[in-house]
Amino acid sequence: MKTSDQLSIIPPAEWVELRDLYRVSWPAHHVAYVTIDNYVRWYAKDCRIKNLAIYCLNGSWRQDGTYLVRDRYQLFVYSLEPTNATLERALHLIDWSGGLKVSSLLARHRAPVMNVIKAKGLETQYDSETYLYYMPKEQCEALELHIPDGFELRNLSPDDAIKADELWPNRHQGSRFFLQRLAAWNPNVGLVEQSSGALVAWCFRLQAGPLGALQVDPGYLRRGFGTIVAVAMAKKIATLGQDCFALVNAANIPSKRMFERIGFKHTDEAYWIRNFPTVPSDWQD
């Protein structure tokens, strides 16, 4: 890291230009495109979003396509540089003390993150590998969606997000707010039993674009409801003019098989890495 290095905030007025850098060699950089597009959309909804900033190193994002998105306790990073040198220098400058969850980290960017964690002597709480399953927009549009009699699809509400949080295996401090914000601002879908009004399956779209927190109520397993909400979400994302992808834990064989049956292709790996805080932190909101 050069002593003259500084993190620069990329102003929201330049986020669209940043996003459009990643149209090159499509779909090689689709994850970066939809990550920045997510925050373009969010800023249009509420320009006063707290604890959100997009950084680059020394104002150089137009040259190297390197960004660091800090969204509360989550960190999203990307670079067009094959060497990742600029990204690693920038990662040294971000504040890791409160504990960061490096989310949707593509395999090509894993090394600089791990190098910085090691250099700073940080301990990791977890380091989870996921498989990236991808489907182009045109294939998403062509998917057939079959909803069984007695059930219907609807958007998720804040109360639905509370239920999803209570049953989510990845539940953590601040995750309720996390899911409620996704329910309010991002495409989502819930499958509801008409007779009881019970929410039986659901799927969110995470900030970096993947389908996430996809789950079926334990009382309604093995009825194909996970497939229904996954297909519904893929078709909904296609209406935005975007391709669809999901990140599935490498050890989750049933979910991997489900996406493969639908027609998604395994194209990459991504990681979720969180370091233990070195100072107290509180992310309830």
Salt bridges, closest charged atoms under 4 A:
ASP5 OD1 - ARG89 NH2 2.85
GLU14 OE2 - ARG62 NH2 3.80
GLU17 OE2 - ARG62 NE 2.88
ASP20 OD1 - ARG19 NE 2.95
ASP20 OD1 - ARG23 NE 3.37
ASP37 OD1 - ARG19 NH1 2.91
ASP37 OD2 - ARG41 NE 2.65
ASP46 OD1 - ARG48 NE 3.68
ASP71 OD2 - ARG181 NH2 2.87
ASP127 OD2 - ARG110 NH2 2.72
GLU138 OE2 - LYS137 NZ 3.58
GLU141 OE2 - LYS137 NZ 3.62
GLU144 OE1 - HIS146 NE2 3.24
ASP160 OD2 - ARG154 NH1 2.49
ASP165 OD2 - ARG171 NE 3.36
GLU166 OE2 - ARG176 NH2 3.89
ASP217 OD2 - LYS163 NZ 2.92
ASP268 OD2 - ARG108 NH2 3.31
GLU269 OE2 - HIS266 NE2 2.59
